[in-house]
Amino acid sequence: MTDAVQTSGRIEKRFAELERAGRSGFVAFITAGDPDPETSLAILEGLPAAGVDLIEIGMPFTDPMADGPAIQASSLRALKAGQNLIGTLEMVRRFRAGDEGTPVVLMGYYNPIYSYGVDAFLKDAREAGVDGLIIVDLPPEEDDELCLPAMKAGLSFIRLATPTTDDARLPTVLTNTSGFVYYVAILGITGTRSADNADIRNAVDRLKRHTDLPVAVGFGIKTPAAVADVAGIADAAVVGSAIVERIRTGLDTDGKAGPNLKKDVLDFVAELAAGSRRAVRESAAE
């Protein structure tokens, strides 16, 4: 086995567990440090008990160009509260002190990693307990920048596929992809609209013809019913904007975490996660 595939194994193990259980996974996204580092950590630590199977943590950035208003605002709140990449890795490290099993994927943009230093970041991320990366602004043509070093360091590099990724482009996108494939169900920025289930089904079927990796579907999923619909089609459903928007609504008039914010957010996450457990996988029903 080469260094490139010596990952922590948490992502692969979790999807294998889900397959044995005959259900799809639920993936929750939060922005590190939103609305403040301690509240963010408390929410993170509560996600597994709320039913989250895999966790995506957004790395705050000043110019999150692929994200919609909700996640942009969450990134700005986190940065205002003093969150940085060092603090994000420390957040994962503290989470790992109480949870060794739940996969954690960092999602964001290349600039903060480049500023940190690629080699130093990958070393620190692996030691903190990060399992994979989703870097939305690095195409496959730039794999030497981060993808290949990340894989060598033992981190899965998870690629995005979109409705415009045609069959000619798809093999390039899937090259060096590991962990799972993240299918972006809508064109445009996050959290703005929802995709049609028939379109999602066709897209997942097409991806499955090109890869054996699990397929997670995100963007535009906001309700337990929508989670159930997607979980009946794909290997996992991803919710981000709706969760960070729930965080926003829990802020007081000074923009600080209200007394019920953590509970309200985790209760909402539990409702979403329950949707994935109600779903009947189409492949299992056949």
N, C-alpha and C positions, 0 to 999 in steps of 0.2 A: 504494500500500500504506500502511495506517495504522500508527501506532506500535504499536497493539495486537497486530499480528501480526508485528512485526519481532523475532522471537526469534532465538536463536543458530542455530537450525536443526539442532542435533545430534540431538534426539529424532526429528524427522521424517526426517532422513537415515538414522539407524540403523534405523528401522522399514522404510524403503524398501530398505535393504541386505538386511534379513532377508527381506523379501518376494521380492526377486530371487533370494535363495539358497534360497527355498522352505522356510524353517524358521521356527519361533517363536523368540522371544528368551528369555533368562534374565536375570532381575532379582534382584540380591542386595541385602539390607538389612543395614546395620550401624549401630550407634549411635555417633555421634561421641564420641571420647574414651574409649571402652570397650575395655580396662580402664584404659587411661591414654592420654594424647594421642599419644605416640610410637608405641606398639604399634598403636593404632588407625590412624594414618597409614600405618604399614607394611603393615597388612592392606589398607587402601584401595588403596594403590599396587599391590598384588599381584592385585587382583580381575580386571582385564582379562585378564591373562595366564592366569588360572584359567578363563577362558571366560565371564566376565560381560559381558553386552551393554549393560545399563543399571544404574546404581547409585542406590539410595536411601540417604540418610544421615539417620538420626534425629537430631533436635535435642533433646538431653536436657532433661527437664522434670520438675518435682517431682510432678506429678499427671497422669500419662499414662493417662487414664481409659479409652481404647479399647484399651489394650494389656494383654496377659496377663502372667503372672508373669515370664516370661523377659525380655521387653523392659522391663518395669518395673524389674527388677533391673539390667539393663544401663544404664538411664538413671541409676539411683542410683549405680552404680559410677563412671560418667563424671562425675557431679556431684561425687562425693567426691574424684575425681582432679583437680578444678579446671576441668573443661570448662565453657565457656559459649558463647554464640552468637558472640561475637567469635572465640573459638578455633575454632569450627566453620567459620566462613567462611575463616579462615586455613588450616585443614586442606584445604579445597577449593582454595584458591589454590596451596598447595604441591603438591597432586595435579596441578593443571593445568600446572605447570611441566614435567611429564613426560608428560602425556597430554592432547592437545587434542581427541580424538575421542569419548571415552566420555561419554555423557550422564549428568549428575548431577542428581538431584532431592532437595531437602530435604523431609523429612516430619516433621510434628509438630503443635504446637498454637500458637494465636494469641498467647497471653500473652507468651512471650519476644519475639516480633516487635513486639508493641505496646509492650513496655517498652523495646526497642531504639530504636523510632521507625520507623514504616512506611516513610517516604521514605528515610531513611538506610539501613535494612535492604535495601530493594530496590536501591538504588544500589550498596551494597557487595556484595550477593549477585551481581548481574550482573557487576560488575568482577572478582569472585573466580572466576567461571566456572560459576556455578550456572545450570542450564537450566530448572528448573521447581520448583513447590511443590505439596505435598499437605498441606493443613491440615485436619485431621479434624474440628475443632469449629467451622468456619465454614460454615453452610448457604448456599445460593444467595441467600436473602433478605438476606444480609449482604455481597453482592458489592462494595458500595461501600467496605467496610472494607479489603479486601486484594486480592480477585480482580481488579477492574478496574484498580487502580493497578499490580498485578503485570504484567498483560498490557501495559499502556502502557509499562512499564519494559523489556519484552522477555522476560519470564519466562512460561513456560507454566503455567497453573493447572489442575492435574489433579484431577478430582473422583472421589469414591467413589460407586459404585452398590452396593446391597445386595440380598439376596433380598426385602426388603420394599419396594423401590422399584418401585411398580407403574407401569403404562403412563400413568396420569394424572400421576404425579409425574415421570416420567423426562424429559420435555422441559424441565422446570424445572431438573433436575439437570444436563442436558447443555448448557444455555445458558451461554455463556462458558467452557465446558470446552475445553482445548486440550492438545496433546501426545499424550495417550492417556487412556482411561477405565480406572480401577482398579476391577475388580469384586471385592467382598468376598464370598468364596464361602460364608461361614458367618455365622450370627448370633452376636453376642456378641463377646468379646475375642479378641485374637490368640493363636495357638499352642495352642488348647485342644482342638480336634478337627478332623476332615477332612470335606470335602464329597463328595457323591456325584457321580460323573462325569456321569451323565445330567442331574442338576440343573444342573451347570456348563454343559453343552452347550446346554440349553434357555435358560439365562440369557444366554449369549454370543450365541446366535441372536437373541434378543429385542433385545439391545443393538445388534446389527448392523442391525436394521431401523430403528433410530432415529438412528444415527450412522455416519459413515465413518471415525471415529477408530479406531486400534488399541485392542484390549481386552486388558488384562493382568489376570490372575487371581491373587489372593493370599489369605492366611489359611488355615492348616491344611495347607500343603504342606511336607512334612518329609523326603522321601526322593527319590533319583534316579528311582525308579519313578513316584512321584506327580508329579514334574516332567514326566516323559515323557507321562503321561496328560493333564495340563493343556496341555502344549505341543502335543499333537495336536488340541486344541480351540480354544485361544485364540491371540492374537498374542504373548503372553508369559506366562511363569510367574514368580511372585514368591515368594521364600523369605526370611523374616526371623527368626522365633523360633528355628528350628532352628540357624541360624548363630550367633546371639548365645548360645544355649545351649552350642554347641561352644566358644565363647570362655570361658564360665564354667567348663567342665570342664578348661580348660587353665590355670586359676589354681593357684598353689601354696597352701600352708596359711596364708600371710599375705595371701591375696587379690591377690597380684601376678602378673604374667604369667610363666608357666613358660617354660623354655627352648625347648620345642617348640610353644608355643601358635600362633605365626604359621604355621608349616608345617602343623600339624594342621588349622587352620581353612581355609587355602587349599587343602589337599588335599581336604577335605570339600566345599568350594565347587566344586572342579573335578569331583568326582563328580556333584554336583547339575547342573552345567552340561552335563555329558556326557549326562544324561538328556534335556535339551531338544534335543540334536543327534541323539539316537536316534529321537526322535518323528517320526512321519509326519503332516504336517498333513492333516486330513480334507478341507479344501478343495482341497489339492493332489492328493489321492488320487482325488477324484471325477472 
